[in-house]
């Protein structure tokens, strides 16, 4: 297969580190970079394949969610005391003990 030349630019520190690592691996810089890029591409393709089904499920769920009518606004008065407590606990998990104050002035 004919070879194609690709030019890259990098700072001298990175260039020297690459040369050093290539020498330690017993490779020239070109072979070392091809090896590293090929390995990176294989890892990325494996990850994409591993998560392709999950990505498709998420994409389908996002399409389905976009088609849903918006939920009605819920005021504090519409919640039971138990529901209010659950909301405060959830907000505490998100924001921590020193999170934003609720409408009643209590810390979440």
KAQUISUL-V275930 format. One record per helix or strand. SS is the DSSP state (H for helix, E for strand). FROM is the first residue (numbers start at 1). TO is the last residue. If there is no record, write none. Layout:
<<SS;FROM;TO> <SS;FROM;TO>>
This chain:
<<H;12;24> <H;29;67> <H;76;78> <H;81;95> <E;101;101> <E;107;107>>
